[in-house]
Amino acid sequence: MQPVLPDDPPMFFFGTLMDGDVLAAVLGRPVAPKSMEPARLRGWRRVGIAGRSYPMLTPHATGAVDGLLVHGLDERDRNHLDYYEGPEYRVALLTVRLRDGREMTAETYLCQPGIVASRSEWRLETWRLRHKRSALARIRALMAGIIRRWG
């Protein structure tokens, strides 16, 4: 089955941006639930970045990563996402599978070469318990700069 390639591909989030509070803080607005759906990325593994509390994807032949597919993001949203992700990440097109079995091409953020992965799997629930409160304060402060400058 050939994946569907929309004109403006949705974004596949696999880490902190799966958290609604983080996504709203980065975009400067909440995302409507109808714009989001679960998706799975095959051939990858989600691990922590060495020395950091957030994740990266690494290729893994039998791996699969469950994440969140978000549709309808505009240029402003994507600018905010690029700013949040920073120079450690780049946008890539990958194929994700939806719950109904359809495949779709989506954009996601992959780490630049040279970023070192930890050996442990990264879990959103663990991050929420250990890091969310302090991370959210830092994210809001970071994003306040771009929101003041560009809206």
Residue frames as a rotation matrix with the C-alpha (Angstrom) as fourth column:
MET 1
0.584 0.812 0.000 0.00
0.812 -0.584 0.000 0.00
0.000 0.000 -1.000 0.00
GLN 2
-0.331 -0.671 0.663 1.41
0.643 -0.675 -0.363 3.41
0.691 0.306 0.655 -0.99
PRO 3
-0.395 0.190 -0.899 1.34
0.800 -0.411 -0.438 6.04
-0.452 -0.892 0.010 1.77
VAL 4
0.616 0.650 0.444 -0.84
0.759 -0.640 -0.117 9.10
0.208 0.409 -0.889 1.29
LEU 5
-0.563 -0.793 -0.232 1.19
0.818 -0.576 -0.016 12.28
-0.121 -0.199 0.972 0.83
PRO 6
0.559 0.808 -0.185 -0.95
0.778 -0.589 -0.218 15.34
-0.285 -0.022 -0.958 1.64
ASP 7
0.539 -0.325 0.777 -0.03
0.360 -0.746 -0.561 18.82
0.762 0.582 -0.285 0.35
ASP 8
-0.016 -0.504 0.864 0.88
-0.778 -0.536 -0.327 19.89
0.628 -0.677 -0.383 3.90
PRO 9
-0.153 -0.042 -0.987 1.90
0.225 0.971 -0.076 16.73
0.962 -0.234 -0.139 5.72
PRO 10
0.881 0.417 0.222 0.83
-0.149 -0.200 0.968 16.42
0.448 -0.887 -0.114 9.34
MET 11
-0.154 -0.924 0.349 3.44
-0.784 -0.101 -0.612 16.31
0.601 -0.368 -0.710 12.09
PHE 12
0.570 0.192 -0.799 4.20
0.240 0.891 0.386 13.13
0.786 -0.411 0.462 14.01
PHE 13
0.103 -0.488 0.867 5.17
-0.841 -0.508 -0.186 13.83
0.531 -0.710 -0.462 17.62
PHE 14
0.349 -0.085 -0.933 6.83
0.160 0.987 -0.030 11.12
0.923 -0.139 0.358 19.69
GLY 15
-0.548 -0.672 -0.499 8.09
0.650 0.034 -0.759 12.94
0.527 -0.740 0.418 22.78
THR 16
-0.768 0.179 -0.615 7.24
0.460 -0.514 -0.724 15.91
-0.446 -0.839 0.312 24.95
LEU 17
-0.834 0.457 -0.309 5.00
-0.550 -0.731 0.403 17.40
-0.041 0.506 0.861 22.24
MET 18
-0.528 0.697 -0.485 2.54
0.310 0.690 0.654 14.52
0.791 0.195 -0.580 22.79
ASP 19
-0.494 0.327 -0.806 1.68
0.825 -0.117 -0.553 16.28
-0.275 -0.938 -0.212 26.06
GLY 20
0.294 0.755 0.586 -1.20
0.884 -0.448 0.133 18.72
0.363 0.479 -0.799 25.47
ASP 21
0.825 -0.022 -0.564 0.18
0.330 -0.792 0.513 21.34
-0.458 -0.610 -0.647 27.86
VAL 22
-0.216 -0.972 -0.095 3.58
0.320 -0.162 0.934 21.33
-0.923 0.171 0.346 26.16
LEU 23
-0.434 0.088 0.897 2.08
0.901 0.055 0.431 21.46
-0.011 0.995 -0.103 22.67
ALA 24
0.653 0.737 0.175 -0.16
0.724 -0.675 0.143 24.40
0.223 0.033 -0.974 23.65
ALA 25
0.589 -0.510 -0.627 2.78
0.214 -0.650 0.730 26.24
-0.780 -0.564 -0.273 25.24
VAL 26
-0.484 -0.822 0.301 4.91
0.495 0.028 0.869 25.78
-0.722 0.569 0.393 22.12
LEU 27
-0.414 0.381 0.827 2.20
0.870 -0.102 0.482 26.77
0.268 0.919 -0.289 19.66
GLY 28
-0.997 0.076 -0.025 0.77
-0.061 -0.923 -0.380 29.54
-0.052 -0.377 0.925 21.85
ARG 29
-0.166 0.983 -0.081 -2.68
-0.979 -0.154 0.133 27.99
0.118 0.101 0.988 21.55
PRO 30
-0.203 0.162 0.966 -4.44
-0.356 0.906 -0.227 24.71
-0.912 -0.390 -0.126 22.29
VAL 31
-0.864 -0.054 -0.500 -4.88
-0.489 0.324 0.810 22.20
0.119 0.944 -0.307 19.46
ALA 32
0.119 0.991 0.059 -8.40
-0.993 0.120 -0.020 20.94
-0.027 -0.056 0.998 18.75
PRO 33
-0.180 -0.165 0.970 -8.79
-0.417 0.905 0.077 17.24
-0.891 -0.391 -0.232 19.58
LYS 34
0.776 0.542 0.323 -10.25
0.061 0.445 -0.894 16.63
-0.628 0.713 0.312 16.10
SER 35
0.712 -0.588 -0.384 -6.86
-0.662 -0.382 -0.644 17.68
0.232 0.713 -0.661 14.64
MET 36
-0.331 -0.864 0.378 -5.02
-0.941 0.330 -0.070 14.91
-0.064 -0.379 -0.923 16.48
GLU 37
0.823 0.533 -0.195 -4.93
-0.535 0.843 0.049 11.14
0.190 0.064 0.980 16.13
PRO 38
0.364 -0.706 0.608 -2.72
-0.379 0.484 0.789 8.30
-0.851 -0.518 -0.092 17.29
ALA 39
0.792 -0.215 -0.571 -0.22
-0.514 0.270 -0.814 6.88
0.329 0.939 0.104 14.82
ARG 40
0.687 -0.597 0.414 2.63
0.073 0.624 0.778 4.37
-0.723 -0.505 0.473 14.83
LEU 41
0.512 -0.665 -0.544 6.06
-0.853 -0.321 -0.412 4.70
0.099 0.675 -0.731 13.27
ARG 42
0.948 -0.176 0.267 7.68
0.128 0.974 0.187 1.37
-0.293 -0.143 0.946 12.39
GLY 43
0.550 -0.809 0.208 11.41
0.644 0.252 -0.722 0.76
0.532 0.531 0.660 12.09
TRP 44
-0.134 -0.546 0.827 12.38
-0.246 -0.790 -0.561 3.17
0.960 -0.279 -0.029 14.87
ARG 45
0.072 0.088 -0.994 12.94
0.905 0.412 0.102 3.18
0.419 -0.907 -0.050 18.62
ARG 46
0.587 0.161 0.793 12.34
-0.126 -0.950 0.286 6.06
0.800 -0.267 -0.538 21.08
VAL 47
0.185 -0.611 -0.770 15.23
0.929 0.363 -0.066 6.58
0.320 -0.703 0.635 23.49
GLY 48
0.829 0.016 -0.558 16.45
0.316 -0.838 0.445 9.38
-0.461 -0.546 -0.700 25.68
ILE 49
0.592 -0.737 0.327 19.20
0.010 -0.399 -0.917 11.72
0.806 0.546 -0.229 24.60
ALA 50
0.057 -0.660 -0.749 22.27
0.879 0.389 -0.276 11.20
0.473 -0.643 0.602 26.79
GLY 51
-0.773 -0.456 -0.441 22.22
0.633 -0.604 -0.485 13.70
-0.045 -0.654 0.755 29.65
ARG 52
-0.831 0.542 0.122 18.82
-0.491 -0.820 0.296 15.17
0.261 0.186 0.947 28.77
SER 53
-0.635 0.655 0.409 15.22
-0.160 0.406 -0.900 14.51
-0.756 -0.637 -0.153 29.78
TYR 54
0.359 0.788 -0.501 13.76
-0.681 -0.146 -0.718 14.43
-0.638 0.599 0.484 26.26
PRO 55
0.329 -0.123 0.936 13.84
0.215 0.975 0.052 11.79
-0.919 0.184 0.348 23.51
MET 56
-0.277 -0.338 -0.899 15.12
-0.880 -0.286 0.379 11.06
-0.385 0.897 -0.219 20.07
LEU 57
0.856 0.497 0.144 14.38
-0.371 0.783 -0.500 8.40
-0.361 0.374 0.854 17.49
THR 58
-0.362 -0.931 -0.051 16.95
-0.742 0.255 0.620 5.82
-0.564 0.262 -0.783 16.43
PRO 59
0.082 0.378 -0.922 16.53
-0.871 0.477 0.118 3.36
0.485 0.793 0.368 13.58
HIS 60
-0.579 -0.175 0.796 15.64
-0.597 0.756 -0.268 -0.14
-0.556 -0.630 -0.542 14.78
ALA 61
-0.890 0.124 -0.439 14.64
-0.335 0.476 0.813 -2.92
0.309 0.871 -0.382 12.38
THR 62
-0.481 0.735 -0.478 11.91
0.627 0.669 0.398 -4.37
0.613 -0.108 -0.783 14.60
GLY 63
-0.847 0.078 -0.526 11.05
0.406 -0.546 -0.733 -1.23
-0.344 -0.834 0.431 16.54
ALA 64
-0.135 0.826 0.547 7.81
0.689 -0.318 0.651 0.70
0.712 0.465 -0.526 16.62
VAL 65
-0.936 -0.168 -0.310 7.02
0.335 -0.695 -0.637 4.05
-0.108 -0.700 0.706 18.20
ASP 66
0.083 0.994 0.077 3.50
0.980 -0.095 0.175 5.12
0.181 0.061 -0.982 19.12
GLY 67
-0.863 -0.399 -0.311 2.94
0.446 -0.890 -0.095 8.83
-0.239 -0.220 0.946 18.82
LEU 68
0.118 0.886 -0.448 0.56
0.457 -0.449 -0.768 11.63
-0.881 -0.114 -0.458 18.00
LEU 69
-0.581 -0.184 0.793 -0.24
0.811 -0.217 0.544 12.82
0.072 0.959 0.276 14.49
VAL 70
-0.088 0.507 -0.857 -1.33
0.394 -0.773 -0.498 16.48
-0.915 -0.381 -0.131 14.35
HIS 71
-0.171 0.181 0.968 -3.05
0.984 -0.028 0.179 17.85
0.059 0.983 -0.174 11.25
GLY 72
0.609 0.630 0.483 -3.61
0.683 -0.725 0.085 21.43
0.404 0.278 -0.872 10.09
LEU 73
0.258 -0.585 -0.769 -0.49
0.637 -0.496 0.590 23.13
-0.727 -0.642 0.245 11.40
ASP 74
0.957 0.119 0.264 0.26
0.278 -0.630 -0.725 26.38
0.080 0.767 -0.636 9.61
GLU 75
0.284 -0.912 0.297 3.52
0.364 -0.184 -0.913 28.22
0.887 0.367 0.279 8.89
ARG 76
0.170 -0.160 0.972 3.38
-0.744 -0.668 0.020 30.06
0.646 -0.727 -0.232 12.23
ASP 77
0.882 0.204 0.424 2.95
-0.441 0.674 0.593 26.77
-0.165 -0.710 0.684 14.09
ARG 78
0.793 -0.609 0.007 5.86
0.548 0.709 -0.444 25.22
0.265 0.356 0.896 12.23
ASN 79
0.120 -0.745 0.656 8.06
-0.113 -0.667 -0.736 28.23
0.986 0.014 -0.164 13.01
HIS 80
0.410 0.102 0.906 7.21
-0.888 -0.183 0.422 27.80
0.209 -0.978 0.015 16.69
LEU 81
0.981 -0.020 0.191 7.99
-0.027 0.970 0.243 24.07
-0.190 -0.244 0.951 16.51
ASP 82
0.516 -0.847 0.131 11.34
0.468 0.150 -0.871 24.69
0.718 0.511 0.473 14.79
TYR 83
0.089 -0.444 0.892 12.22
-0.558 -0.764 -0.325 27.25
0.825 -0.468 -0.315 17.45
TYR 84
0.655 0.256 0.711 11.29
-0.749 0.347 0.565 24.84
-0.102 -0.902 0.420 20.24
GLU 85
0.960 -0.266 0.089 13.18
0.275 0.956 -0.106 21.90
-0.057 0.126 0.990 18.75
GLY 86
0.598 -0.756 -0.268 16.26
-0.472 -0.601 0.645 24.00
-0.648 -0.259 -0.716 18.10
PRO 87
0.212 -0.616 -0.758 19.41
-0.974 -0.065 -0.219 23.08
0.086 0.785 -0.614 16.21
GLU 88
-0.548 -0.431 0.717 19.60
-0.565 0.823 0.063 19.52
-0.617 -0.370 -0.694 17.58
TYR 89
-0.102 0.651 0.752 16.72
0.376 0.725 -0.577 18.43
-0.921 0.224 -0.319 15.34
ARG 90
-0.862 -0.031 -0.506 15.84
-0.449 -0.418 0.790 18.51
-0.236 0.908 0.346 11.66
VAL 91
0.181 0.981 0.074 12.52
-0.691 0.180 -0.700 17.82
-0.700 0.075 0.710 9.93
ALA 92
-0.914 -0.397 -0.086 12.22
-0.350 0.662 0.662 14.56
-0.206 0.636 -0.744 8.01
LEU 93
0.077 0.930 -0.359 9.42
-0.983 0.130 0.126 12.83
0.164 0.344 0.925 6.12
LEU 94
-0.939 -0.282 0.199 8.53
-0.321 0.925 -0.203 9.36
-0.127 -0.254 -0.959 7.37
THR 95
-0.324 0.850 -0.415 5.61
-0.354 0.298 0.886 6.99
0.877 0.434 0.205 6.88
VAL 96
-0.822 0.176 0.541 3.28
-0.516 0.170 -0.839 6.39
-0.240 -0.970 -0.048 9.82
ARG 97
-0.698 0.639 -0.324 0.41
0.316 0.681 0.661 3.95
0.642 0.359 -0.677 10.17
LEU 98
-0.458 0.661 0.595 -2.99
-0.803 -0.594 0.042 5.06
0.382 -0.459 0.802 11.42
ARG 99
-0.521 0.308 0.796 -5.30
-0.561 0.579 -0.591 2.97
-0.643 -0.755 -0.129 13.60
ASP 100
0.561 0.828 0.012 -7.41
-0.496 0.347 -0.796 2.00
-0.663 0.440 0.605 10.60
GLY 101
0.364 -0.513 0.777 -4.33
0.529 0.801 0.281 0.55
-0.767 0.308 0.563 8.87
ARG 102
0.906 -0.061 0.420 -3.83
0.341 -0.484 -0.806 3.35
0.253 0.873 -0.417 6.34
GLU 103
-0.017 -0.953 -0.303 -0.33
0.932 -0.124 0.340 4.70
-0.362 -0.277 0.890 5.91
MET 104
0.928 0.291 0.233 0.43
0.349 -0.900 -0.263 8.39
0.133 0.325 -0.936 5.62
THR 105
-0.128 -0.969 0.210 3.56
0.769 -0.230 -0.597 10.46
0.627 0.085 0.774 5.10
ALA 106
0.917 0.368 -0.153 4.20
0.371 -0.648 0.665 12.80
0.145 -0.667 -0.731 8.00
GLU 107
0.155 -0.870 0.467 6.91
-0.203 -0.491 -0.847 15.17
0.967 0.036 -0.253 9.10
THR 108
0.911 0.027 -0.410 8.78
0.392 0.245 0.887 14.52
0.125 -0.969 0.212 12.31
TYR 109
0.628 -0.732 0.262 11.87
-0.743 -0.665 -0.077 15.81
0.231 -0.147 -0.962 14.06
LEU 110
0.805 -0.505 -0.311 14.96
0.508 0.858 -0.078 13.62
0.306 -0.095 0.947 13.89
CYS 111
0.686 -0.619 -0.382 18.20
0.078 -0.459 0.885 14.43
-0.723 -0.637 -0.267 15.69
GLN 112
0.687 -0.587 -0.428 21.13
-0.700 -0.380 -0.604 15.79
0.192 0.715 -0.673 13.79
PRO 113
0.569 -0.584 -0.579 24.13
0.331 0.807 -0.489 13.46
0.753 0.087 0.653 13.39
GLY 114
-0.467 -0.870 0.159 26.36
0.084 -0.223 -0.971 13.39
0.880 -0.440 0.177 16.44
ILE 115
0.017 0.534 0.846 23.59
-0.927 -0.309 0.214 13.61
0.375 -0.787 0.489 19.05
VAL 116
-0.826 -0.471 -0.310 24.24
-0.314 0.841 -0.441 10.75
0.469 -0.267 -0.842 21.47
ALA 117
0.260 0.949 -0.181 21.39
-0.447 0.284 0.848 8.45
0.856 -0.139 0.498 22.46
SER 118
-0.250 -0.227 0.941 21.07
-0.941 0.287 -0.180 6.95
-0.229 -0.931 -0.285 25.92
ARG 119
-0.942 -0.128 -0.309 20.56
-0.208 0.948 0.242 3.22
0.262 0.293 -0.920 26.22
SER 120
-0.738 0.674 -0.014 17.17
0.365 0.383 -0.849 3.51
-0.567 -0.631 -0.529 27.87
GLU 121
-0.371 0.746 0.553 13.75
0.795 -0.052 0.604 3.77
0.480 0.663 -0.574 26.31
TRP 122
-0.988 0.114 0.104 12.04
-0.146 -0.910 -0.388 7.13
0.051 -0.398 0.916 26.86
ARG 123
-0.411 0.897 -0.161 8.51
0.869 0.439 0.228 7.08
0.275 -0.046 -0.960 28.28
LEU 124
-0.315 0.380 0.870 6.10
0.038 -0.911 0.411 10.02
0.948 0.163 0.272 28.32
GLU 125
0.725 0.676 -0.132 4.50
0.146 0.036 0.989 9.06
0.673 -0.736 -0.073 31.64
THR 126
0.297 -0.710 -0.638 7.88
0.954 0.189 0.233 8.89
-0.045 -0.678 0.734 33.37
TRP 127
-0.651 -0.525 0.548 8.81
0.600 -0.798 -0.052 12.29
0.465 0.295 0.835 31.91
ARG 128
0.126 0.790 0.601 5.52
0.011 -0.607 0.795 13.75
0.992 -0.093 -0.085 33.13
LEU 129
0.835 0.217 -0.505 6.14
0.451 0.253 0.856 12.54
0.314 -0.943 0.114 36.68
ARG 130
0.243 -0.870 -0.428 9.81
0.919 0.066 0.388 13.55
-0.309 -0.488 0.816 36.88
HIS 131
-0.665 -0.747 0.018 10.29
0.673 -0.589 0.448 16.53
-0.324 0.310 0.894 34.59
LYS 132
-0.076 0.674 0.735 7.07
0.899 -0.272 0.343 18.07
0.431 0.686 -0.585 33.27
ARG 133
0.741 0.459 -0.490 6.55
0.645 -0.690 0.329 20.77
-0.187 -0.560 -0.807 35.90
SER 134
0.134 -0.765 -0.630 10.04
0.168 -0.609 0.775 22.27
-0.977 -0.210 0.047 35.58
ALA 135
-0.681 -0.377 0.627 10.21
0.639 0.112 0.761 21.68
-0.358 0.919 0.164 31.81
LEU 136
0.192 0.852 0.487 6.88
0.958 -0.270 0.094 23.42
0.211 0.448 -0.869 31.22
ALA 137
0.713 -0.008 -0.701 8.09
0.331 -0.878 0.346 26.52
-0.619 -0.479 -0.623 33.06
ARG 138
-0.357 -0.916 -0.185 11.25
0.119 -0.241 0.963 26.59
-0.927 0.321 0.195 30.89
ILE 139
-0.527 0.228 0.819 9.22
0.845 0.246 0.475 25.98
-0.093 0.942 -0.322 27.71
ARG 140
0.593 0.805 -0.008 6.82
0.804 -0.592 -0.059 28.83
-0.052 0.029 -0.998 28.49
ALA 141
0.450 -0.512 -0.732 9.74
0.045 -0.806 0.591 31.18
-0.892 -0.299 -0.340 29.11
LEU 142
-0.619 -0.700 0.355 11.50
0.342 0.167 0.925 30.07
-0.707 0.694 0.136 25.90
MET 143
-0.360 0.553 0.752 8.39
0.929 0.138 0.343 30.42
0.086 0.822 -0.563 23.78
ALA 144
0.503 0.529 -0.684 7.46
0.612 -0.776 -0.150 33.82
-0.610 -0.343 -0.714 25.24
GLY 145
-0.324 -0.736 -0.594 10.31
-0.017 -0.623 0.782 35.30
-0.946 0.263 0.190 23.20
ILE 146
-0.933 -0.025 0.359 9.08
0.347 0.200 0.916 34.02
-0.095 0.979 -0.178 19.85
ILE 147
-0.010 0.998 0.055 5.44
1.000 0.009 0.012 34.80
0.011 0.055 -0.998 20.62
ARG 148
0.331 0.070 -0.941 6.35
0.355 -0.933 0.056 38.42
-0.874 -0.352 -0.334 21.49
ARG 149
-0.588 -0.695 -0.413 8.44
-0.141 -0.414 0.899 38.75
-0.796 0.587 0.145 18.31
TRP 150
-0.972 0.082 -0.222 6.32
-0.205 0.181 0.962 36.96
0.119 0.980 -0.159 15.72
GLY 151
-0.196 0.967 0.163 2.96
-0.979 -0.185 -0.083 36.22
-0.050 -0.176 0.983 17.33
